[in-house]
């Protein structure tokens, strides 16, 4: 692997630039050194496809060990992308010797500088607890870029194509779940049918649901995972309230560690970031969003798909408009519909004005899929 460094980075590394001959642009990166929040930050941009890798909070000793850190940062980002382990290792093994040289191409330097400028727009994604920044790397790699010929592309998608050509096969291969997610309403039909990689965490699934239903992710949420009660055991020993019911809860997944202080002692709790769908599904799951309005979503697995060759969720069907946020649950939503259908209602103008500030839209499957594809789940 060749890293073309700015003078600032070469000075920090205390290295003389080495001469390089022929180079494979997929194995070649341009790199710059920045200071963000008083911490040293290295930005690498792939010469072939403009994929971005970010390192943050580097100390002097880390620059002495930069080879291993760069390799691990690439591995970390690719794993977050969902790229197959053997494809990652094939790329890494071809890149295990790193050569540092100076920048040599004005066009590539300009592209690197563009990535550095964009980084400042998303510095809130920086994780101060670790050098590796896969979340920010993935976000920057989804920024639409131009090739100077009135053609535009997403660096992450180009990296997938380049890796597929490099390894000679698809770089994504996992199982997926076809989920039917139904918003539990008595008088309205709102559902989405979505293909979701089974290696997603439940936090990823939360993000998918927010996107698919058009929620604004402004409230707390939780998941409950259920087991089917054996026919010879009608009572769950710790939950007499569930006596006689077909399913009983075995796990509560939460979004904030503070919730551990308030949860039930009878139902185990975990953070939703720590559990993957494949660990429990297919099984009965409910998702509750906004503990005030209590929007409950029933999640059913309709089928398991083998060899899913994508790293993002995909909506294949749906119906119904999601209620506005903070409407007061289904009762408030029904009153909202009633008022808007009657121009003579004394609250009509107020509710019409309030609703104009809400973000909810009619279900648009194409828009949902555009958002799902570019997300960082």
C-alpha positions in Angstrom: 0.0 0.0 0.0 1.2 3.5 -0.8 0.2 6.5 1.2 0.9 9.9 -0.4 1.4 12.3 2.5 1.2 16.0 2.8 4.4 17.7 4.1 2.6 18.3 7.4 2.0 14.6 7.8 5.5 13.6 6.6 7.0 16.0 9.2 4.8 14.4 11.9 5.9 11.0 10.9 9.6 12.1 10.7 9.9 10.2 7.4 11.6 11.0 4.2 9.3 10.3 1.2 10.3 7.2 -0.6 10.3 6.8 -4.4 7.6 4.6 -5.8 7.3 3.0 -9.2 4.1 1.5 -10.6 1.1 1.6 -8.3 -2.3 0.1 -8.1 -4.7 3.0 -7.4 -6.9 0.8 -5.3 -3.9 0.2 -3.0 -3.0 3.9 -3.0 -4.3 6.6 -0.7 -3.7 10.4 -0.3 -3.5 11.5 3.4 -3.5 14.7 5.3 -3.0 15.7 8.9 -5.6 18.0 10.6 -6.2 19.2 14.1 -9.8 18.9 15.2 -10.9 19.7 18.8 -7.2 19.9 19.6 -6.7 16.3 18.6 -4.5 15.1 15.7 -6.6 13.6 12.9 -5.5 11.8 9.8 -7.8 11.7 6.7 -7.0 9.1 4.0 -8.8 9.2 0.6 -8.5 6.3 -1.8 -6.9 7.3 -5.2 -9.2 5.0 -7.2 -12.7 5.6 -5.7 -12.3 8.4 -3.1 -13.4 6.2 -0.2 -12.5 8.0 3.0 -10.9 6.6 6.2 -10.6 8.8 9.3 -8.3 8.4 12.3 -8.8 10.8 15.3 -7.0 11.4 18.6 -3.6 10.2 17.5 -0.8 10.7 20.0 3.0 10.8 19.2 3.4 7.0 19.9 0.5 6.2 17.5 2.4 7.8 14.6 5.2 5.3 15.3 2.7 2.6 14.9 0.8 4.1 12.0 1.1 1.1 9.7 -0.9 -1.2 12.0 -3.4 1.6 12.8 -4.1 2.3 9.1 -4.7 -1.4 8.4 -6.9 -1.8 11.4 -8.9 1.3 10.5 -9.6 0.0 7.0 -10.6 -3.4 8.4 -12.9 -1.6 10.9 -14.6 0.4 8.2 -15.0 -2.5 5.8 -16.5 -4.7 8.6 -19.0 -1.9 9.4 -19.9 -1.9 5.7 -20.8 -5.6 5.9 -18.0 -6.7 3.6 -17.2 -10.4 3.8 -14.3 -11.2 6.1 -12.4 -13.1 3.4 -12.6 -10.2 1.0 -11.3 -7.8 3.7 -8.4 -10.1 4.5 -7.5 -10.5 0.8 -7.3 -6.7 0.5 -5.3 -6.4 3.7 -2.9 -9.1 2.8 -2.2 -7.3 -0.5 -1.6 -4.1 1.5 0.5 -5.3 4.4 3.6 -3.3 3.5 3.0 0.4 3.6 5.2 2.9 1.7 5.0 6.6 2.6 5.7 9.1 -0.2 4.8 12.7 -1.0 1.7 13.9 -2.8 2.3 13.9 -6.6 -1.1 14.5 -8.3 -2.8 17.9 -8.0 -6.2 16.4 -8.9 -5.9 13.8 -6.1 -4.7 16.4 -3.6 -7.8 18.5 -4.5 -10.1 15.5 -3.9 -8.4 14.8 -0.6 -8.8 18.5 0.5 -12.5 18.3 -0.4 -12.9 15.3 1.9 -11.2 17.2 4.7 -13.5 20.2 4.2 -16.6 17.9 4.3 -15.3 16.3 7.5 -15.8 19.5 9.5 -19.5 19.3 8.6 -19.8 16.0 10.4 -17.3 16.3 13.2 -20.2 15.6 15.6 -19.8 11.9 14.5 -16.2 11.8 15.9 -15.8 9.3 18.7 -13.4 10.6 21.3 -13.0 7.2 22.9 -11.2 5.6 20.0 -8.7 6.3 17.2 -10.9 4.3 14.7 -13.8 6.3 13.2 -15.9 3.9 11.1 -19.1 5.9 11.5 -17.6 9.1 10.2 -15.6 7.2 7.5 -18.8 5.6 6.2 -20.6 8.9 6.3 -18.0 10.8 4.3 -17.7 7.9 1.8 -21.4 8.4 1.0 -21.0 12.0 0.0 -21.8 12.5 -3.7 -18.6 13.4 -5.6 -17.9 14.4 -9.2 -15.2 13.2 -11.5 -14.8 16.5 -13.3 -16.6 15.2 -16.4 -20.2 16.1 -15.2 -20.5 12.6 -13.8 -21.2 11.9 -10.1 -20.9 8.8 -7.9 -20.8 7.7 -4.3 -17.3 6.5 -3.2 -18.7 3.6 -1.1 -20.5 2.1 -4.1 -17.4 2.5 -6.2 -15.3 0.8 -3.5 -17.7 -2.2 -3.5 -17.3 -2.5 -7.3 -13.5 -2.2 -7.1 -13.3 -4.8 -4.4 -15.6 -7.2 -6.3 -13.3 -6.9 -9.3 -10.2 -7.3 -7.0 -11.5 -10.5 -5.3 -13.4 -11.8 -8.3 -16.7 -12.3 -6.5 -19.4 -10.5 -4.6 -18.1 -8.9 -1.4 -21.5 -9.1 0.4 -23.0 -12.4 1.3 -25.2 -12.8 4.3 -28.7 -14.0 5.2 -31.5 -11.5 5.3 -34.9 -11.4 6.9 -38.1 -10.4 5.2 -39.9 -8.5 7.9 -43.5 -7.3 8.0 -43.6 -4.4 10.4 -47.1 -3.2 11.3 -47.9 -0.1 13.3 -50.5 -1.3 15.9 -53.6 0.8 15.2 -57.3 -0.1 15.5 -58.7 2.0 12.8 -55.8 2.6 10.4 -53.7 0.2 8.3 -50.0 1.2 8.3 -47.3 -1.4 7.6 -43.9 -1.8 5.8 -42.4 -5.0 4.4 -38.6 -4.8 4.5 -35.6 -7.0 3.7 -33.0 -6.6 6.4 -29.5 -8.2 6.7 -29.6 -10.6 9.6 -26.2 -9.3 10.8 -27.8 -5.9 11.6 -28.0 -5.1 15.3 -31.4 -4.1 16.8 -30.1 -0.5 16.8 -29.7 -0.8 13.1 -33.3 -2.1 12.9 -34.5 0.9 14.9 -32.9 3.2 12.3 -34.5 1.2 9.5 -37.9 1.5 11.1 -37.5 5.2 11.6 -36.7 5.7 8.0 -39.3 3.3 6.6 -42.1 4.9 8.6 -40.9 8.4 8.4 -40.5 8.9 12.2 -38.2 11.6 13.3 -36.1 9.7 15.9 -37.0 12.3 18.5 -38.0 10.0 21.4 -36.8 7.0 23.3 -37.7 3.5 22.2 -37.3 -0.2 23.1 -37.7 -3.7 21.8 -39.2 -6.7 23.4 -38.2 -10.2 22.2 -40.7 -13.0 22.9 -40.6 -16.8 23.1 -43.5 -19.0 22.4 -44.8 -20.7 25.5 -44.6 -24.5 25.4 -48.0 -26.2 25.3 -47.4 -28.0 28.5 -46.4 -24.8 30.4 -49.1 -22.2 30.6 -47.5 -20.1 33.2 -44.2 -18.3 33.1 -42.8 -18.5 36.7 -41.6 -14.9 36.9 -44.6 -13.4 35.1 -48.0 -14.3 36.4 -49.4 -11.4 34.4 -48.6 -13.4 31.2 -50.4 -16.5 32.4 -52.3 -18.2 29.6 -50.8 -16.1 26.9 -49.2 -17.7 23.9 -45.9 -15.7 24.1 -43.9 -14.3 27.0 -41.1 -11.7 26.9 -37.5 -13.0 27.3 -35.5 -9.9 26.6 -35.9 -6.1 26.7 -33.5 -4.2 24.4 -33.1 -0.5 25.3 -31.5 2.5 23.7 -30.1 4.3 26.8 -28.1 2.9 29.7 -30.2 5.0 32.2 -33.2 2.8 31.4 -31.5 0.0 33.2 -32.4 1.7 36.5 -36.1 1.6 35.7 -36.6 -1.7 33.9 -38.4 -4.8 35.1 -36.2 -7.1 37.3 -38.0 -10.1 35.8 -37.1 -9.4 32.2 -33.3 -9.3 31.3 -32.2 -6.1 29.6 -29.5 -5.3 27.1 -28.4 -2.4 25.0 -29.8 -2.7 21.5 -26.4 -2.1 20.1 -25.1 -5.3 21.5 -27.5 -7.8 20.0 -27.8 -8.9 16.3 -31.0 -9.9 14.7 -29.6 -13.4 13.8 -29.2 -14.1 17.5 -33.0 -14.3 18.1 -34.9 -13.9 14.9 -37.1 -15.4 13.5 -39.2 -14.9 16.7 -41.9 -12.5 17.8 -40.6 -9.0 18.4 -42.3 -5.7 19.2 -40.8 -2.2 18.9 -42.2 0.7 20.9 -41.4 4.2 19.9 -42.1 7.3 22.1 -43.2 6.2 25.6 -45.7 9.0 25.6 -47.6 8.3 22.4 -46.6 4.6 22.8 -46.4 3.7 19.1 -46.2 -0.1 19.1 -44.9 -1.9 16.0 -45.4 -5.7 15.6 -42.5 -7.3 13.8 -43.0 -10.7 12.0 -40.4 -12.7 10.0 -42.1 -13.8 6.8 -39.1 -15.6 5.4 -35.3 -16.0 5.7 -33.3 -15.2 2.5 -30.0 -16.9 2.0 -27.0 -15.3 0.2 -28.3 -11.7 0.4 -25.8 -9.8 -1.7 -26.4 -6.3 -0.3 -25.3 -4.5 2.8 -28.4 -2.3 3.2 -32.1 -2.8 3.9 -34.7 -2.6 1.1 -38.4 -1.9 1.3 -40.5 -4.1 -0.9 -44.0 -3.1 0.1 -46.0 -0.9 2.4 -49.2 1.0 3.0 -50.5 3.8 5.0 -49.3 7.2 6.3 -47.5 7.3 9.6 -49.2 9.6 12.2 -47.4 12.9 13.1 -45.1 13.0 16.0 -46.4 14.1 19.4 -50.0 13.8 18.3 -51.2 12.0 21.5 -51.3 8.4 20.3 -54.0 6.8 18.2 -56.8 8.8 20.1 -55.0 12.1 19.4 -54.5 11.0 15.7 -58.2 10.2 15.3 -59.1 13.6 16.7 -56.6 15.2 14.4 -58.1 13.6 11.3 -61.6 14.5 12.5 -60.7 18.2 12.9 -58.9 18.5 9.6 -61.9 17.0 7.8 -64.2 19.7 9.2 -63.4 23.3 8.1 -66.1 24.5 10.5 -64.5 23.0 13.5 -63.3 25.7 16.0 -59.8 24.2 16.1 -59.4 23.7 12.3 -57.1 26.6 11.6 -54.9 25.9 14.6 -54.5 22.2 13.7 -54.0 23.0 10.1 -51.3 25.5 11.0 -49.7 23.0 13.4 -49.8 20.2 10.9 -48.0 22.3 8.3 -44.9 22.1 10.5 -44.9 18.3 10.7 -42.5 16.3 8.6 -44.7 13.3 8.0 -45.4 12.4 4.4 -47.4 9.9 2.4 -45.7 6.6 2.0 -43.3 6.7 -1.0 -41.4 3.5 -1.4 -38.8 5.0 -3.8 -37.9 7.7 -1.4 -37.7 5.2 1.5 -35.3 3.0 -0.5 -33.1 6.0 -1.5 -32.8 6.8 2.2 -32.2 3.2 3.3 -29.4 2.7 0.7 -27.4 5.7 1.7 -27.8 5.2 5.5 -25.0 4.2 7.9 -26.8 1.3 9.5 
